[in-house]
């Protein structure tokens, strides 16, 4: 550390350093708030955490670079030239960013992952469901004041960010989460589905509502009328001695002649007659109706059309120039009636593709269907699924292929027939990916270690961010004193201040919870309780650090949340991580200390159905399936108990059911 008092030639550099350090502290505060908003679930589940953690590593590197840069620059006897500072910064900061990025990645991949037991690797897969379950009220921790109204508070966000890696060391908590994992997942995904029901049904109605259907049916009927006119015109042409009729007559006549010629010579010498019907003894009409004749003479290969063409369609004849000439009018009428619906479909589907982007082809849509028949076609089902899925993808919602959205659903039918079955499928898929307890996981497989990293990375990023932001904040205090002394001139105590200012600043920062007051959640000692009885983490340094973090983070959160809304440097885009509904810190001192975690989890579906039946409600058969009847029974129970009517188990509903 250079002398705290400098001559006035240093003032520009001191002011530049002070400005950069202040901007850096604000950036770290904004990053802190963004991490809390993202990992606590305040912004939903589809948040890009990887972007945040990458920026967090880079910010830590910048913080390290600032500490080194300012210390080296201020040790000089004379103010260094700008070019020298620029070259030093160009070398130092990229190196520090690389070093901190590599160090934090190494810290996760080596000590944390490699030192974790197999049981912890397995537990991490299950604990991913704990934070969403606590947030949604499916897990209630006895004695901990968390309600839906508390979720926007910064201390709750800090707790939800830190609780995951802390619970990893609590065997009893892990066992509880593992035992109830299936019920937690099923209830959580159903909660999410029902919470999104209004928005999704609005999307469904907008995409396939009455106005859209009216327009579709009108376009369909316009195509049907055009088809009728075109078919009538084609039939009129067939009834005349048209070129098309002449060409077909000539080719069929040629096919009959080749057939007779071939069989006159018993197939000898006619090896190039691959298009000739080789079956002997056929009549003229049978040869005309034969698939091989139709394919080679007229290019007809459609199996459905070939099945419609029979010998009796070739009995129409006409005397021309004294010769009896075949006139295949009946045959061509059959072809036209078969081909024109195909042309109608192709034209209609092409129009739909231009309007919606759906590429669809089948042969089931016919002209002149009634509205109800049109709504029941496979085409309308495909269009409904496509449009609703496309619109819902913005909410990252995919409907079940087995239970897709159908046209004309009421809201209740949409929820019961589409949303809830899709939620069950997602729950089964999520649960199916969880390893069975006791499974030996492969540490070299990224999929096996990803959940453990997902628990640690946000907490680690938060810790490094807090360390560097507060160290830099202490440097800001020191820098302000340096600027003041440089402006005013020599002071008698400048040598003492060189050490007193940063030490005092760091002491004040560490003592913030004592000076300003601990928040309500930290007062419960929930972090220590979450670590578990008899663990080194509970009584050791890590628990004290986490407890201090739980106290300090809510203090800087309001500043950081405002910064994230519009940080002036585009390199750090935090706007998407801003929480406009964030609450204020609660410092009420009436909270009791929690000695051990007492999880209250949702009832299993079977228990829920039995409890509702015993209370006089009708959840349907006791089959362990969370269906519409069970959901309706939960709603009725909630109404009778004056609880929020959600149709799912939440904190208050679980408590009422267990009484």
C-alpha positions, 0 to 999 in steps of 0.5 A: 500500500502506498502512502495515504497522502500524495501530492496534487499530481496524483489527484487525477489518478486517485479520482480515476481509481475511485470512480472505477472502484465505485463502479466495480462495487455497484457491479458486484452489488448488482451481480449479488442481487441478480444471483439471489433473484435467479437462484431463489426462483423469484424469476421463475425456473427458466433463467440463464444461471450459466451467464450469471456464473460466467460473469461472476467469475469475470467480475472476481477477476476484475476485482483481483486486478483492481486490488493489484493494479491500485497497489502497484500504481500507488507504490510509485514515487511519481505518478506513472505515465498513462501509457504505462498504466494502460499497458499494465492494465492490458496485461494484468486484467485479462490475466486476473480474469483468466486466473479467477475463472480457472480457480473457481472452475478448479475449486468446483471440479477438484476439491468439491466434486472429488471430495464429495462422497457418492452419497452426496452426489446422489443426494444432490440430485434430490436436493435440486427439488428442495428449494422449489418445494420450500419456495412453493410451500410443499416443504414447511420448516417448523419454526422458520417464518417463511410464507408466500408473502415473505418470498420477495424479501431479500433474506428469504432469497439469500436463504433459498440460495444458501440452503442447498449446499448446506442441507447436503451435510444433513443426513436426516434432511436428505433422507426426508427429501429422498423419501418424499421426492416423488410426491414433491415433484408431482405436487410441484409440477401440478402447482406450476401447471395450475398457476399457469392455467389462466395464461395458457388457456388465454394462449389456447383461446387466442390461437384456436378460439372462435374467431380463428376457427371461423376464419379457418372454416370460411377459408376451408369452405371457399376452397370447397366451393372452388373445388366444386366449380373446378370438378364440374368444369373437368367433368364437362371437359371429359364429356366432350371429345377433349385432347385429354380424352383423346390422349388417354384413349390412344395410350390405352389402345396402344397398351391393348395392342402391345398386350395382344402382340406380346401374347401372339408370340408367347412373349418370345423376342419381346424382352423390352416389353417390361410394361406389358401385362403378362397374364394371359387370357385377359379381356380388353377391359381387364387389361385396361384396368390392370395396375401395370397398364395404368402405371405405364400408360397413364402414370397412375400409381396411387394405391387408393385410386388403383383400387377404385378402377374396375374393368366395367369403367372401360365399356363406353365406346364410340364409332369414329370413321367406321371403327369402334373406339374406346371412350374411357369417360367413366374411368376418367370421371373416377380419376377426376373425382379422386384427384380433385380432392387431393388438389383441394387439400394441397391448395388448402394446406399450402395456404395454411402453411403460408399463414401459420408455418404448419407443414401438414399432409394427409388424405383425410380432409374432404370438401364440404364437411360440416363445421363439427365434422371439420373441427373433428378432423386430424388436420384441426387436431394437428393445427391446434397442437402446432399453434398452441405449442408454438405460442406456449413455447415462449413460456417453455411449456410443452404439452403431452403428445398423448394428451394434446390440446384439442379444438373447442375445449372449455377451461375446465376441460383444458386443465383436466384433459391437457394440463394435469396429464402433461404435469404427470408426465413431466413429474414421472420423467423428472423422477425417472431421471433420479438415481436410486439411493445407493447407486454408484455414480461416475464422477467423470460423467458430467450428468452425474456431477451436474446437480452437485455443481448446481448447488455449489456454483451460485453459493460460491459465486455469491461468496466471491462476489461478496468478498471482492465487493466488500474488499473494494468497498474498504479500498473506496473508503481508503481512497476517499481519505487519500483524495481528501488528504491530497487536496488539503495537504499534509496531515500529522496523522497520515501515517497512522491513517494509512493502516487505520482506515482500511482496517476500520472499514473492514471491521465495520463491514464485518460488524454490519449485522451487529451495527444495523441489526440481524434480519428475522430469518438469520435470527432463527439460526436456520443455517446452523440448523440446516447443517445438521446436528454433530457436523463440523459445518454447523459448529465450524467456520463455514456455518459462521460465514454462511450466517454472516452472508445471510445477514449481509446480503439483504443489506446490499440487495436493495442497491444491487436490485436497483443497479441490475435494472439498468447497469450502464455498461452493456458488457454486464446485462443484468436487466433480465435478472431484476425483480420488480416485486422485491420486498424489504428486509424484515428485522423483527426480533420475535423469531425463535432459534431453530435447533433442528430442521423439522420438515413438513412435507405434502401428503402422498396422493393416497394419504391425501385421498384417504384424508379428504374422504375421511373429512367428507369430500369425494376425491374419487377412487383411492388409487394414488392418481392426482386426477381431476376429482382429487383436485376438485376435492382439494379446492372444496376443502380449501374453500371450507377452510377459508384457504387460498383455492389452488387445487394443490397442496401448499403450506397452509393446506398441508398444515390444515390436512395434518391437523 
